[in-house]
Amino acid sequence: MTLFHRLGALVTCALTTLMSIAQPTAAAEDDLLAWRNANSLPQLVAHLETWLDANTDLQRRALAPTIQWVSPAKAAYLQGSAQAAKVETTRGLYDPDTRAIYLVKPWSARDPFDVSVLLHELVHHRQNGGGHWYCPGAQELDAYRTQDAWLAELGLEANVNWIAVILEAGCTPRDIHPD
């Protein structure tokens, strides 16, 4: 075999390998953006649930949550006075007793940050299905990490105060003063 034939075979092999590597990447990008093709909220939730199945250990709930849009004022009311400091930044809430997700208006199914809020609340819905939590805040770290991972796949970064999330997840009392 001549040198020309060997180089030709090597180039052909390299091109074939590159093409096989590039095609799954394009398919993965299509899958990654499939949430944008959802024609309804149930389709969007189904896409996010599938992503959660593949990327978390949390079990899907048999009953889907109800989803409602609320005004910032209604979100503040639902959140209660204990969370008054977070009212300005609240974009979604989950009520474990009613299995309801509340998305704060304005909210858009085309905005990846808004969709990540829905994903975050779906994590809480799954967490409600089992496990023991020392306080409600203990669930937040996993929900924010999952939200951040989903956004990172899109090349985006969640705007999260990680220190506050970790403190909340620690379930420790705040503002303790010695006698």
Backbone as numpy.savetxt, mean C-alpha at the origin, in Angstrom:
# Nx Ny Nz CAx CAy CAz Cx Cy Cz
35.80 -24.50 -36.63 34.95 -23.33 -36.63 35.84 -22.09 -36.63
35.50 -21.17 -37.46 36.34 -19.98 -37.57 35.98 -18.99 -36.46
36.85 -18.02 -36.28 36.63 -16.98 -35.28 35.35 -16.20 -35.58
35.07 -15.94 -36.87 33.88 -15.21 -37.26 32.61 -15.94 -36.82
32.57 -17.27 -37.02 31.42 -18.07 -36.63 31.24 -18.07 -35.12
32.36 -18.17 -34.39 32.30 -18.15 -32.92 31.76 -16.81 -32.42
32.26 -15.70 -32.98 31.76 -14.38 -32.57 30.29 -14.21 -32.93
29.90 -14.70 -34.10 28.50 -14.61 -34.51 27.59 -15.38 -33.55
28.03 -16.57 -33.16 27.25 -17.37 -32.22 27.17 -16.68 -30.86
28.27 -16.08 -30.44 28.31 -15.37 -29.16 27.38 -14.16 -29.18
27.41 -13.40 -30.27 26.54 -12.23 -30.40 25.08 -12.66 -30.43
24.76 -13.71 -31.18 23.40 -14.21 -31.25 22.91 -14.64 -29.87
23.74 -15.34 -29.15 23.39 -15.78 -27.79 23.15 -14.58 -26.87
24.03 -13.59 -26.95 23.89 -12.40 -26.11 22.61 -11.65 -26.44
22.29 -11.49 -27.72 21.07 -10.78 -28.12 19.82 -11.54 -27.67
19.84 -12.85 -27.82 18.71 -13.67 -27.39 18.49 -13.53 -25.89
19.57 -13.55 -25.13 19.48 -13.40 -23.68 18.94 -12.03 -23.31
19.45 -10.98 -23.95 18.97 -9.63 -23.67 17.50 -9.47 -24.00
17.06 -10.05 -25.09 15.65 -9.95 -25.47 14.76 -10.69 -24.48
15.21 -11.83 -23.99 14.39 -12.57 -23.03 14.34 -11.87 -21.69
15.39 -11.15 -21.35 15.39 -10.39 -20.10 14.50 -9.16 -20.24
14.52 -8.49 -21.37 13.78 -7.25 -21.57 12.27 -7.50 -21.63
11.82 -8.60 -22.18 10.40 -8.85 -22.31 9.69 -9.00 -20.98
10.19 -9.78 -20.00 9.50 -9.84 -18.72 9.46 -8.49 -18.02
10.47 -7.67 -18.21 10.48 -6.36 -17.60 9.33 -5.53 -18.13
9.10 -5.57 -19.43 7.98 -4.84 -20.01 6.66 -5.39 -19.47
6.55 -6.70 -19.35 5.34 -7.31 -18.79 5.16 -6.91 -17.33
6.26 -6.89 -16.58 6.19 -6.49 -15.18 5.74 -5.04 -15.05
6.21 -4.16 -15.96 5.78 -2.77 -15.94 4.29 -2.68 -16.23
3.80 -3.47 -17.20 2.37 -3.47 -17.50 1.57 -3.90 -16.28
2.02 -4.97 -15.59 1.34 -5.43 -14.39 1.39 -4.38 -13.30
2.52 -3.71 -13.18 2.71 -2.71 -12.16 1.74 -1.54 -12.33
1.42 -1.21 -13.56 0.51 -0.11 -13.83 -0.92 -0.55 -14.11
-1.21 -1.84 -13.95 -2.54 -2.37 -14.24 -3.62 -1.71 -13.39
-3.27 -1.25 -12.20 -4.26 -0.59 -11.34 -4.88 0.63 -12.03
-4.13 1.24 -12.94 -4.65 2.43 -13.64 -5.76 2.08 -14.63
-5.84 0.81 -15.00 -6.85 0.37 -15.97 -8.15 -0.05 -15.31
-8.22 0.02 -13.99 -9.45 -0.38 -13.29 -10.58 0.57 -13.68
-11.70 0.00 -14.08 -12.85 0.81 -14.49 -13.82 1.09 -13.36
-13.56 0.48 -12.21 -14.46 0.67 -11.07 -13.65 0.48 -9.79
-14.22 0.93 -8.70 -13.56 0.75 -7.41 -13.39 -0.74 -7.06
-14.39 -1.59 -7.30 -14.18 -3.02 -7.03 -13.01 -3.62 -7.83
-12.84 -3.19 -9.09 -11.70 -3.68 -9.89 -10.38 -3.20 -9.29
-10.35 -1.95 -8.84 -9.13 -1.42 -8.22 -8.81 -2.18 -6.95
-9.82 -2.41 -6.12 -9.62 -3.17 -4.88 -9.13 -4.57 -5.19
-9.70 -5.21 -6.21 -9.27 -6.57 -6.59 -7.80 -6.56 -7.00
-7.38 -5.55 -7.75 -5.97 -5.47 -8.15 -5.08 -5.31 -6.92
-5.47 -4.43 -6.01 -4.66 -4.20 -4.80 -4.65 -5.44 -3.91
-5.77 -6.13 -3.82 -5.82 -7.36 -3.02 -4.88 -8.42 -3.60
-4.83 -8.51 -4.92 -3.91 -9.46 -5.57 -2.47 -9.08 -5.25
-2.16 -7.78 -5.29 -0.81 -7.33 -4.95 -0.49 -7.68 -3.49
-1.43 -7.47 -2.60 -1.22 -7.81 -1.19 -1.02 -9.31 -1.00
-1.77 -10.12 -1.75 -1.58 -11.58 -1.69 -0.15 -11.96 -2.05
0.40 -11.31 -3.06 1.73 -11.65 -3.55 2.85 -11.04 -2.71
2.57 -9.97 -1.98 3.65 -9.23 -1.32 3.57 -9.15 0.19
2.55 -9.77 0.79 2.46 -9.79 2.26 2.04 -11.18 2.71
2.16 -11.40 4.00 1.70 -12.66 4.60 0.29 -12.52 5.17
-0.29 -11.35 5.06 -1.62 -11.12 5.59 -2.67 -11.84 4.75
-3.58 -12.51 5.42 -4.62 -13.27 4.72 -5.75 -12.37 4.26
-6.24 -12.64 3.07 -7.38 -11.91 2.52 -8.61 -12.25 3.34
-9.43 -11.25 3.61 -10.67 -11.44 4.37 -11.76 -11.98 3.45
-12.65 -12.78 4.02 -13.76 -13.33 3.24 -14.72 -12.22 2.80
-14.96 -11.25 3.68 -15.85 -10.15 3.37 -15.04 -8.91 3.02
-15.37 -8.32 1.90 -14.69 -7.09 1.49 -15.14 -5.94 2.39
-14.28 -4.95 2.57 -14.70 -3.79 3.36 -15.66 -2.92 2.56
-16.44 -2.14 3.27 -17.20 -1.10 2.58 -16.26 0.10 2.44
-16.43 0.85 1.38 -15.57 2.01 1.14 -16.44 3.22 0.93
-16.12 4.28 1.69 -16.87 5.53 1.59 -15.90 6.69 1.48
-16.36 7.75 0.83 -15.58 8.98 0.77 -16.17 9.93 1.78
-15.29 10.60 2.53 -15.74 11.54 3.55 -14.99 12.86 3.41
-15.58 13.89 3.95 -14.94 15.20 3.97 -13.85 15.20 5.05
-12.91 16.13 4.98 -11.92 16.23 6.06 -12.57 16.44 7.42
-13.68 17.19 7.48 -14.36 17.41 8.76 -14.94 16.10 9.31
-15.54 15.31 8.44 -16.08 14.00 8.87 -14.95 13.07 9.31
-13.82 13.12 8.61 -12.66 12.30 9.01 -12.17 12.71 10.39
-12.14 14.01 10.65 -11.72 14.49 11.97 -12.67 13.99 13.05
-13.97 14.01 12.76 -14.96 13.51 13.70 -14.76 12.02 13.96
-14.57 11.26 12.89 -14.37 9.81 13.02 -13.09 9.48 13.78
-12.08 10.31 13.58 -10.78 10.08 14.21 -10.83 10.36 15.70
-11.64 11.29 16.12 -11.77 11.62 17.53 -10.71 12.60 17.99
-10.91 13.10 19.18 -10.01 14.13 19.71 -8.63 13.60 20.04
-8.50 12.31 20.30 -7.19 11.75 20.64 -6.20 11.88 19.49
-6.70 11.96 18.29 -5.83 12.04 17.12 -5.88 13.42 16.48
-6.25 14.44 17.23 -6.44 15.78 16.67 -5.21 16.31 15.94
-4.03 15.95 16.38 -2.81 16.46 15.75 -2.63 15.91 14.34
-3.27 14.79 14.02 -3.09 14.16 12.71 -4.19 14.52 11.72
-5.16 15.33 12.13 -6.31 15.63 11.28 -5.88 16.23 9.94
-4.92 17.12 9.93 -4.50 17.78 8.70 -3.91 16.80 7.68
-3.28 15.73 8.14 -2.60 14.81 7.24 -3.38 13.52 6.97
-4.49 13.32 7.64 -5.25 12.09 7.47 -5.84 12.02 6.06
-5.56 10.91 5.37 -6.08 10.69 4.02 -7.01 9.49 3.97
-6.98 8.65 5.01 -7.85 7.49 5.05 -7.96 6.96 6.46
-9.05 6.27 6.72 -9.29 5.67 8.04 -9.90 4.29 7.85
-9.69 3.43 8.83 -10.33 2.11 8.81 -11.04 1.91 10.13
-12.29 1.51 10.10 -13.06 1.20 11.30 -13.19 -0.31 11.40
-12.47 -0.93 12.35 -12.50 -2.40 12.45 -13.86 -2.96 12.87
-14.67 -2.16 13.58 -15.97 -2.65 14.03 -16.97 -2.78 12.88
-16.93 -1.84 11.96 -17.87 -1.87 10.84 -17.23 -2.37 9.55
-15.92 -2.64 9.58 -15.16 -3.06 8.40 -15.32 -2.04 7.28
-15.22 -0.77 7.64 -15.38 0.31 6.67 -14.08 1.07 6.48
-13.79 1.36 5.22 -12.66 2.21 4.87 -13.24 3.57 4.49
-12.68 4.61 5.08 -13.08 5.97 4.77 -11.92 6.66 4.07
-12.16 7.11 2.85 -11.15 7.83 2.08 -11.52 9.31 2.10
-10.55 10.14 2.44 -10.81 11.57 2.60 -10.75 12.27 1.24
-11.81 13.05 0.96 -11.88 13.81 -0.29 -10.90 14.98 -0.23
-10.34 15.40 -1.32 -10.45 14.80 -2.65 -9.60 13.53 -2.73
-10.10 12.57 -3.48 -9.41 11.29 -3.66 -9.61 10.87 -5.11
-8.55 10.37 -5.73 -8.63 9.98 -7.14 -8.04 8.59 -7.35
-8.76 7.77 -8.08 -8.28 6.42 -8.42 -7.15 6.46 -9.43
-6.82 7.62 -9.96 -5.72 7.75 -10.93 -4.44 8.27 -10.27
-4.54 8.71 -9.03 -3.39 9.25 -8.31 -2.74 8.12 -7.49
-1.50 7.77 -7.79 -0.88 6.65 -7.07 -0.78 6.87 -5.56
-0.64 8.11 -5.14 -0.57 8.37 -3.70 -1.93 8.15 -3.04
-3.01 8.55 -3.71 -4.35 8.28 -3.19 -4.63 6.78 -3.18
-4.23 6.09 -4.24 -4.44 4.63 -4.30 -3.63 3.94 -3.20
-2.45 4.47 -2.90 -1.63 3.87 -1.83 -2.31 4.01 -0.47
-3.13 5.06 -0.30 -3.89 5.21 0.94 -4.93 4.08 1.03
-5.60 3.80 -0.07 -6.55 2.69 -0.10 -5.83 1.38 0.22
-4.66 1.17 -0.36 -3.87 -0.03 -0.08 -3.55 -0.12 1.42
-3.13 1.00 2.00 -2.81 1.06 3.44 -4.03 0.62 4.27
-5.20 1.13 3.92 -6.41 0.78 4.66 -6.81 -0.67 4.42
-6.54 -1.20 3.23 -6.80 -2.63 2.99 -5.89 -3.50 3.86
-4.68 -3.04 4.13 -3.80 -3.76 5.06 -4.47 -3.83 6.43
-5.02 -2.69 6.89 -5.70 -2.71 8.19 -6.90 -3.66 8.17
-7.60 -3.72 7.06 -8.73 -4.65 6.95 -8.24 -6.10 7.10
-7.12 -6.41 6.50 -6.56 -7.76 6.64 -6.04 -7.99 8.06
-5.44 -6.98 8.66 -4.95 -7.12 10.03 -6.10 -7.37 10.99
-7.26 -6.84 10.69 -8.44 -7.00 11.53 -8.92 -8.46 11.56
-8.45 -9.24 10.62 -8.88 -10.63 10.54 -8.18 -11.57 11.50
-7.14 -11.13 12.13 -6.43 -12.02 13.04 -5.22 -11.35 13.63
-4.65 -12.00 14.60 -3.47 -11.46 15.25 -3.85 -10.64 16.47
-2.88 -10.44 17.31 -3.07 -9.65 18.52 -2.26 -8.37 18.39
-2.87 -7.26 18.71 -2.22 -5.97 18.65 -2.32 -5.33 20.02
-1.21 -4.90 20.57 -1.20 -4.30 21.89 -1.95 -2.97 21.92
-1.98 -2.29 20.81 -2.73 -1.05 20.66 -3.00 -0.86 19.17
-3.96 -0.01 18.82 -4.24 0.20 17.39 -3.01 0.70 16.62
-2.17 1.48 17.27 -0.98 2.01 16.60 0.02 0.94 16.19
-0.04 -0.22 16.83 0.90 -1.30 16.51 0.73 -1.79 15.08
-0.43 -1.56 14.51 -0.69 -2.01 13.14 -0.11 -1.06 12.09
0.20 0.15 12.50 0.59 1.18 11.54 1.91 0.92 10.83
2.90 0.38 11.54 4.21 0.20 10.92 4.12 -0.73 9.71
3.44 -1.86 9.85 3.28 -2.78 8.72 2.49 -2.14 7.58
1.44 -1.39 7.93 0.62 -0.76 6.89 1.42 0.29 6.12
2.20 1.10 6.84 3.02 2.11 6.15 4.15 1.47 5.34
4.75 0.42 5.86 5.81 -0.26 5.10 5.26 -0.86 3.81
4.07 -1.44 3.89 3.45 -2.02 2.71 3.11 -0.94 1.70
2.56 0.17 2.18 2.24 1.30 1.31 3.51 1.83 0.64
4.58 1.95 1.41 5.85 2.45 0.88 6.42 1.49 -0.17
6.28 0.18 0.07 6.80 -0.81 -0.88 6.04 -0.73 -2.21
4.72 -0.54 -2.13 3.92 -0.44 -3.35 4.33 0.81 -4.14
4.46 1.93 -3.44 4.88 3.16 -4.12 6.30 3.03 -4.68
7.18 2.36 -3.95 8.57 2.19 -4.42 8.61 1.41 -5.73
7.70 0.45 -5.90 7.64 -0.29 -7.17 7.29 0.64 -8.32
6.60 1.72 -8.01 6.24 2.71 -9.04 7.31 3.78 -9.19
8.37 3.67 -8.40 9.43 4.67 -8.44 9.10 5.90 -7.62
8.15 5.77 -6.70 7.71 6.89 -5.87 8.08 6.64 -4.41
8.04 7.68 -3.62 8.37 7.55 -2.20 7.23 8.11 -1.37
6.81 7.34 -0.38 5.74 7.78 0.51 6.24 8.92 1.38
5.38 9.88 1.63 5.70 10.99 2.52 5.27 10.59 3.93
6.16 9.88 4.62 5.83 9.32 5.93 6.84 9.82 6.96
6.34 10.22 8.10 7.19 10.55 9.23 7.46 9.24 9.97
8.54 8.56 9.58 8.82 7.23 10.11 9.05 7.25 11.62
9.61 8.30 12.15 9.82 8.38 13.60 8.48 8.36 14.32
7.52 9.15 13.84 6.20 9.17 14.45 5.51 7.82 14.34
5.65 7.16 13.19 5.03 5.85 13.00 5.63 4.83 13.96
6.93 4.82 14.10 7.59 3.87 15.00 7.20 4.14 16.45
7.12 5.41 16.82 6.69 5.73 18.19 5.26 5.27 18.43
4.38 5.50 17.45 2.99 5.07 17.60 2.89 3.55 17.66
3.69 2.87 16.86 3.66 1.40 16.83 4.19 0.79 18.12
4.96 1.56 18.89 5.52 1.06 20.14 4.52 0.94 21.27
3.35 1.55 21.13 2.27 1.46 22.11 2.68 1.95 23.50
3.65 2.82 23.57 4.07 3.31 24.88 3.30 4.58 25.23
3.00 4.77 26.51 2.31 6.00 26.91 3.19 7.21 26.63
2.56 8.31 26.33 3.29 9.55 26.04 3.08 10.54 27.20
3.96 11.50 27.24 3.83 12.62 28.16 3.74 12.15 29.62
4.64 11.27 29.98 4.69 10.77 31.36 5.58 11.67 32.18
5.05 12.13 33.31 5.83 12.98 34.19 5.97 12.28 35.54
7.16 12.27 36.12 7.31 11.64 37.44 6.62 12.49 38.52
6.23 11.84 39.58 5.57 12.56 40.70 6.51 13.52 41.38
